[in-house]
Amino acid sequence: MSDRTKLILAIILDILDFTLGRIPGFELVFDAVLGVVAVLLWGWPGLFAFWELADPTGQIDGFAPTLTLIALSQMGKGKRKSAHPEHEGG
């Protein structure tokens, strides 16, 4: 999945978190699901998304676009690693 696709998905999920994440009782389940999705998309950096579980009211974390911030911080990381091809003999 491309970085751009992950960013668009992150924005959509953060908007859902801002809206659906306000439903009492549902916000903790939704934040846990978003944490799992973040780990699946970005690996270890995705664990940062689980901070939203620290707010059981769901009111504060709705204003922090966590997945979008993770997506932005990870954009191009894979390309930088492969941007330096090994020199061939010559």
N, C-alpha and C positions, 0 to 999 in steps of 0.2 A: 504494500500500500504506500502510495507516495506521501511525502510530507504535506503537500497541499491538501490531499484528501483527509489526512489525519487532522489537519487544522480545521477544515470545514466541519468534520464530525465533532471535534472538540467544541467548536462554537455552538453547534446545534445542541449538544448535550448540556453545555453550560446554560443555555437559554431554558432548556427543560428544567434544569436544576433551579433556576431562578423562579420559574413558575410552578411546576409540579412539586418541587422540593419544599414547598411551604405547607403542604398538607400534613397535619399532625399525625404522627405515627408512621407515615410513609417516608418522611424525609431521611430517617436513618437507614432504611432499607435501600432507598434510592442512592444515597451517598456511598453505601457499601458496594452497590452494583457499579457505580461510577468508578470507584477505586479499583475494582477488578478489571473493568474495561481499560482504565489507564495503564495498569500493569501489562495487560495484553498488548496494548498499542506501543508502549515505550519502554517496557522492562522496568529495571530498578528505578529510574526517575519517576515512573508512574506511582510508586509507593507514596509520594508526596500528596497524592489526592486523598489519602485516608485521613488527613488532618481534619477534613470536614466532619468526620464522626465526632470530633471533640465538641461540636456545637449541637447538642441534642434538640435545640429549638428550631434549627434550620433557618434562622433569621439572619445570622451574620454571614455564614458561608455562601448564601445565595448571592451576595454582592461581590464575592471573589471568584472571578472566572478561572478556577484552578486548572481545569483541563486545557483551556486556551493558553494559559501561561506555560504549562508543561509543553504543549505542542510548539509554541514559539521558541522555547529554550532548546528544543531538540531538533529544530529545523536545520537541515544540512549536516547534521552530525555524521551520518553514514557516508555522505559524499566526501567529507573532508578526509575520512580514513582512506577512501579509495582514490582520492585525487592525485596521489603521488605514486604513479605506476613504477614498478621496478625497472631500472635501466637494463636494457638488453645489451648483450655483449657487442662490442664494436669499436 
